[in-house]
Amino acid sequence: MSLNLPKPIADYVEANARLDLEGMMKHFTNDAVFIDNGKRYEGSAEIRKLLRDEAIAVKAIFEPDAVREEDGNVVLEGPAHGEFPGSPLRFTYRFTLANDAIKVLETTV
């Protein structure tokens, strides 16, 4: 399924599909916030560690199959599969963009 996504989000999803940590990181603002199931990570260093330890390490690839706009945010839904318990799991990713970059990313199962 082809989704019409803003470029920073499309590029982030494509980098995730390649398990490309640097490609995923380059789409965040320097002061970005990543909220993963309620736990907050702030700034590039914390987000990089989260993605390295919780996504790349278990080969977690998110494959969105639905997109909508909600309160000015872009919301993606779809399965993530990888080498983690319960794979695949269905996730919701809520992106807030600023200056053509990801300012906030919130993920929930």
Residue frames as a rotation matrix with the C-alpha (Angstrom) as fourth column:
MET 1
0.584 0.811 0.000 0.00
0.811 -0.584 0.000 0.00
0.000 0.000 -1.000 0.00
SER 2
-0.481 -0.712 0.511 1.36
0.707 -0.660 -0.254 3.41
0.518 0.239 0.821 -0.97
LEU 3
0.402 0.570 -0.717 0.73
0.880 -0.456 0.131 6.11
-0.252 -0.684 -0.685 1.61
ASN 4
0.300 -0.242 0.923 1.00
0.424 -0.833 -0.356 9.82
0.854 0.498 -0.147 0.88
LEU 5
0.587 -0.175 -0.790 3.31
0.797 -0.049 0.602 10.94
-0.144 -0.983 0.111 3.70
PRO 6
0.919 -0.388 -0.071 5.24
-0.389 -0.921 0.000 14.12
-0.065 0.028 -0.997 4.38
LYS 7
0.510 -0.762 -0.399 8.86
-0.301 0.276 -0.913 13.66
0.806 0.585 -0.089 3.28
PRO 8
-0.365 -0.740 0.565 10.51
-0.849 0.016 -0.528 13.47
0.382 -0.672 -0.634 6.74
ILE 9
0.160 0.496 0.854 8.04
-0.755 0.618 -0.218 10.78
-0.636 -0.609 0.473 7.81
ALA 10
0.954 0.171 -0.247 8.33
-0.297 0.645 -0.704 8.83
0.039 0.745 0.666 4.55
ASP 11
0.215 -0.959 -0.184 12.13
-0.508 0.051 -0.860 8.99
0.834 0.279 -0.476 4.81
TYR 12
-0.305 -0.265 0.915 12.04
-0.948 0.176 -0.266 7.86
-0.091 -0.948 -0.305 8.45
VAL 13
0.584 0.614 0.532 9.83
-0.535 0.783 -0.317 4.87
-0.611 -0.100 0.785 7.59
GLU 14
0.867 -0.310 -0.389 12.08
-0.238 0.427 -0.872 3.95
0.437 0.849 0.296 4.64
ALA 15
-0.140 -0.961 0.239 15.22
-0.742 -0.058 -0.668 4.20
0.656 -0.270 -0.705 6.82
ASN 16
-0.052 0.211 0.976 13.54
-0.875 0.461 -0.147 1.99
-0.481 -0.862 0.161 9.43
ALA 17
0.898 0.440 -0.008 12.78
-0.378 0.761 -0.527 -0.60
-0.225 0.477 0.850 6.73
ARG 18
0.509 -0.808 -0.296 16.54
-0.147 0.257 -0.955 -0.73
0.848 0.530 0.012 6.04
LEU 19
0.794 -0.190 -0.578 17.33
0.609 0.254 0.752 -0.75
0.004 -0.948 0.317 9.80
ASP 20
-0.100 -0.788 0.608 19.40
0.688 -0.496 -0.530 2.37
0.719 0.365 0.592 9.08
LEU 21
0.195 0.162 -0.967 19.88
0.950 -0.278 0.144 4.15
-0.246 -0.947 -0.208 12.41
GLU 22
-0.705 -0.527 -0.475 21.59
0.403 -0.848 0.344 7.20
-0.584 0.052 0.810 10.93
GLY 23
-0.821 0.459 0.338 18.89
0.242 -0.256 0.936 7.50
0.516 0.851 0.100 8.28
MET 24
0.175 0.901 -0.398 16.21
0.831 0.082 0.551 7.42
0.529 -0.427 -0.734 10.96
MET 25
0.000 -0.249 -0.969 18.00
0.876 -0.467 0.119 9.96
-0.482 -0.849 0.218 13.18
LYS 26
-0.857 -0.501 0.120 18.55
0.496 -0.740 0.454 12.58
-0.138 0.449 0.883 10.50
HIS 27
-0.380 0.799 0.466 14.82
0.410 -0.306 0.859 13.37
0.829 0.517 -0.212 10.38
PHE 28
0.418 0.479 -0.772 14.54
0.900 -0.101 0.424 14.51
0.125 -0.872 -0.473 14.01
THR 29
0.645 -0.226 0.730 15.04
-0.200 -0.972 -0.125 18.05
0.737 -0.065 -0.672 15.26
ASN 30
-0.419 -0.905 -0.079 17.94
-0.087 0.126 -0.988 18.44
0.904 -0.407 -0.131 17.72
ASP 31
-0.824 0.161 0.544 15.49
-0.566 -0.198 -0.800 18.93
-0.021 -0.967 0.254 20.59
ALA 32
-0.191 0.788 -0.586 13.03
-0.526 0.421 0.739 16.24
0.829 0.449 0.334 19.49
VAL 33
-0.389 0.207 0.898 11.03
-0.824 0.357 -0.440 14.13
-0.411 -0.911 0.032 21.92
PHE 34
-0.443 0.268 -0.855 10.24
-0.392 0.800 0.454 10.43
0.806 0.537 -0.249 21.41
ILE 35
-0.237 0.465 0.853 7.52
-0.930 0.144 -0.337 8.97
-0.280 -0.874 0.398 23.63
ASP 36
-0.549 -0.059 -0.834 7.57
-0.435 0.872 0.225 5.18
0.713 0.486 -0.505 23.55
ASN 37
0.034 0.690 -0.723 4.53
0.471 0.627 0.621 3.67
0.882 -0.361 -0.304 25.28
GLY 38
0.886 0.464 -0.022 4.51
0.274 -0.483 0.831 6.52
0.375 -0.743 -0.555 27.78
LYS 39
0.397 -0.821 -0.412 8.26
0.683 -0.036 0.729 6.68
-0.613 -0.570 0.546 28.43
ARG 40
0.993 0.056 -0.106 9.81
-0.005 -0.864 -0.504 9.98
-0.120 0.501 -0.857 27.34
TYR 41
0.115 -0.977 0.181 13.19
0.890 0.182 0.418 10.33
-0.441 0.112 0.890 25.58
GLU 42
0.915 0.222 -0.338 14.49
0.125 -0.950 -0.286 13.83
-0.384 0.219 -0.897 24.90
GLY 43
0.384 -0.783 -0.490 17.19
-0.758 -0.570 0.317 14.96
-0.528 0.250 -0.812 22.51
SER 44
0.431 -0.241 -0.870 19.30
-0.789 0.366 -0.492 13.21
0.437 0.899 -0.033 19.92
ALA 45
-0.634 -0.773 0.019 21.43
-0.679 0.544 -0.493 11.13
0.370 -0.325 -0.870 22.31
GLU 46
-0.518 0.502 0.693 18.46
-0.474 0.506 -0.720 9.59
-0.712 -0.701 -0.024 24.14
ILE 47
0.567 0.766 -0.303 16.51
-0.664 0.208 -0.718 8.97
-0.487 0.609 0.627 20.93
ARG 48
0.093 -0.630 -0.771 19.55
-0.846 0.359 -0.395 7.38
0.526 0.689 -0.499 19.24
LYS 49
-0.837 -0.418 0.352 20.03
-0.546 0.661 -0.514 5.02
-0.018 -0.623 -0.782 22.21
LEU 50
-0.077 0.899 0.431 16.33
-0.507 0.337 -0.793 4.11
-0.859 -0.279 0.430 22.22
LEU 51
0.663 0.367 -0.653 16.28
-0.741 0.195 -0.642 3.35
-0.109 0.909 0.401 18.50
ARG 52
-0.240 -0.845 -0.479 19.55
-0.802 0.450 -0.393 1.41
0.547 0.290 -0.785 18.66
ASP 53
-0.890 -0.210 0.404 18.53
-0.440 0.625 -0.645 -0.68
-0.117 -0.751 -0.649 21.69
GLU 54
-0.345 0.867 0.359 14.79
-0.179 0.315 -0.932 -1.11
-0.922 -0.386 0.046 21.06
ALA 55
0.690 0.603 -0.401 14.43
-0.494 -0.014 -0.870 -1.10
-0.530 0.798 0.288 17.27
ILE 56
0.282 -0.657 -0.699 17.70
-0.883 0.108 -0.457 -1.87
0.376 0.746 -0.550 15.49
ALA 57
-0.606 -0.621 0.498 18.84
-0.783 0.576 -0.235 -4.51
-0.140 -0.532 -0.835 18.02
VAL 58
-0.381 0.545 0.747 15.66
-0.019 0.803 -0.596 -6.57
-0.924 -0.241 -0.296 17.52
LYS 59
-0.970 -0.088 0.228 15.29
0.223 0.064 0.973 -5.77
-0.100 0.994 -0.042 13.80
ALA 60
-0.165 0.962 -0.220 11.94
0.609 -0.076 -0.789 -4.06
-0.776 -0.264 -0.573 14.43
ILE 61
-0.983 -0.072 0.169 10.48
0.182 -0.495 0.850 -2.80
0.022 0.866 0.499 11.17
PHE 62
-0.318 0.892 -0.322 7.27
0.083 -0.312 -0.946 -0.76
-0.944 -0.328 0.025 11.17
GLU 63
-0.913 0.096 0.396 5.06
0.406 0.118 0.906 -1.19
0.040 0.988 -0.146 8.09
PRO 64
-0.617 0.711 -0.338 2.29
-0.251 -0.585 -0.771 1.41
-0.746 -0.391 0.539 8.20
ASP 65
-0.772 0.425 0.472 -0.91
0.635 0.502 0.587 0.49
0.013 0.753 -0.658 6.41
ALA 66
0.403 0.899 0.170 -3.10
0.863 -0.436 0.254 3.45
0.303 0.045 -0.952 7.42
VAL 67
-0.789 -0.609 -0.084 -2.54
0.609 -0.754 -0.247 7.20
0.087 -0.246 0.965 7.73
ARG 68
0.414 0.882 0.224 -4.69
0.804 -0.470 0.364 10.06
0.427 0.030 -0.904 8.98
GLU 69
-0.607 -0.489 0.626 -4.31
0.110 -0.832 -0.543 13.61
0.787 -0.261 0.560 10.20
GLU 70
0.405 0.696 -0.593 -5.41
0.730 0.143 0.668 14.27
0.550 -0.703 -0.450 13.75
ASP 71
0.870 0.010 -0.492 -5.07
0.366 -0.683 0.633 17.57
-0.330 -0.731 -0.598 15.63
GLY 72
0.768 -0.570 -0.292 -2.34
-0.640 -0.700 -0.317 18.73
-0.024 0.430 -0.902 13.22
ASN 73
-0.182 -0.820 0.543 -0.36
-0.660 0.511 0.550 15.51
-0.729 -0.258 -0.634 13.64
VAL 74
0.024 0.123 -0.992 0.24
-0.849 0.527 0.045 12.70
0.528 0.841 0.117 11.16
VAL 75
0.044 0.103 0.994 -0.90
-0.777 0.629 -0.031 9.38
-0.628 -0.770 0.108 12.62
LEU 76
-0.227 -0.188 -0.956 0.27
-0.786 0.614 0.066 6.08
0.574 0.767 -0.287 11.14
GLU 77
0.315 0.303 0.899 -0.97
-0.757 0.652 0.046 2.64
-0.573 -0.695 0.435 12.10
GLY 78
0.536 -0.106 -0.838 0.38
-0.615 0.631 -0.473 -0.74
0.579 0.769 0.272 11.13
PRO 79
0.978 -0.172 -0.115 2.32
0.207 0.808 0.552 -3.80
-0.002 -0.564 0.826 12.21
ALA 80
0.251 -0.967 0.045 5.92
-0.956 -0.255 -0.146 -3.92
0.153 -0.006 -0.988 13.36
HIS 81
0.987 0.002 -0.162 7.75
0.009 0.998 0.068 -7.19
0.162 -0.069 0.984 13.02
GLY 82
0.163 -0.980 0.113 11.13
-0.760 -0.198 -0.619 -8.31
0.629 0.015 -0.777 14.20
GLU 83
-0.206 -0.368 -0.907 12.92
0.274 0.868 -0.415 -10.47
0.939 -0.334 -0.078 16.72
PHE 84
-0.831 0.038 0.555 10.88
-0.510 -0.451 -0.732 -9.49
0.223 -0.891 0.394 19.78
PRO 85
-0.849 0.523 0.083 8.16
0.392 0.726 -0.564 -11.24
-0.355 -0.446 -0.821 21.83
GLY 86
0.006 0.983 -0.184 4.71
0.322 -0.176 -0.930 -11.08
-0.947 -0.053 -0.318 20.25
SER 87
-0.592 -0.290 -0.752 5.98
-0.535 -0.556 0.636 -10.10
-0.603 0.779 0.174 16.80
PRO 88
-0.660 -0.177 0.730 4.24
0.390 -0.911 0.132 -8.80
0.642 0.372 0.671 14.84
LEU 89
-0.327 0.553 -0.766 2.56
0.787 -0.290 -0.545 -6.16
-0.523 -0.781 -0.341 17.01
ARG 90
0.196 0.473 0.859 0.27
0.823 -0.555 0.118 -3.42
0.533 0.684 -0.498 15.75
PHE 91
-0.496 -0.486 -0.719 1.53
0.776 -0.620 -0.117 0.08
-0.389 -0.616 0.685 16.54
THR 92
0.775 0.536 0.334 0.29
0.617 -0.755 -0.220 3.64
0.134 0.377 -0.916 16.26
TYR 93
-0.432 -0.890 -0.146 2.91
0.889 -0.447 0.095 6.29
-0.150 -0.088 0.985 15.47
ARG 94
0.767 0.640 -0.042 1.90
0.634 -0.767 -0.102 9.93
-0.097 0.051 -0.994 16.03
PHE 95
-0.305 -0.913 0.270 4.26
0.950 -0.312 0.016 12.44
0.069 0.262 0.963 14.39
THR 96
0.797 0.347 -0.495 4.43
0.361 -0.930 -0.072 16.17
-0.485 -0.121 -0.866 15.12
LEU 97
0.144 -0.740 0.657 6.47
0.968 -0.034 -0.251 18.03
0.208 0.672 0.711 12.52
ALA 98
0.759 -0.015 -0.651 8.28
0.176 -0.958 0.227 21.36
-0.627 -0.287 -0.724 12.80
ASN 99
0.305 -0.658 -0.688 10.36
-0.785 -0.583 0.210 23.00
-0.540 0.476 -0.694 10.07
ASP 100
0.568 0.036 -0.823 10.15
-0.695 0.557 -0.455 19.89
0.442 0.830 0.341 7.87
ALA 101
-0.611 -0.714 -0.341 11.53
-0.347 0.629 -0.696 17.60
0.711 -0.307 -0.632 10.60
ILE 102
0.226 0.658 -0.718 10.17
0.436 0.591 0.679 15.32
0.871 -0.467 -0.154 13.32
LYS 103
-0.259 -0.218 0.941 9.68
-0.603 -0.725 -0.334 17.31
0.755 -0.654 0.056 16.53
VAL 104
-0.300 0.243 0.923 7.70
-0.827 0.417 -0.378 14.68
-0.476 -0.876 0.076 18.48
LEU 105
-0.309 0.268 -0.913 7.14
-0.509 0.764 0.397 11.00
0.804 0.587 -0.099 17.79
GLU 106
-0.304 0.312 0.900 4.83
-0.875 0.282 -0.393 9.05
-0.377 -0.907 0.187 20.06
THR 107
-0.499 0.115 -0.859 4.44
-0.461 0.804 0.375 5.30
0.734 0.583 -0.348 19.63
THR 108
-0.242 0.481 0.843 1.86
-0.865 0.286 -0.412 3.08
-0.439 -0.829 0.347 21.30
VAL 109
-0.996 -0.006 -0.092 0.91
-0.039 0.929 0.368 -0.56
0.083 0.370 -0.925 20.98
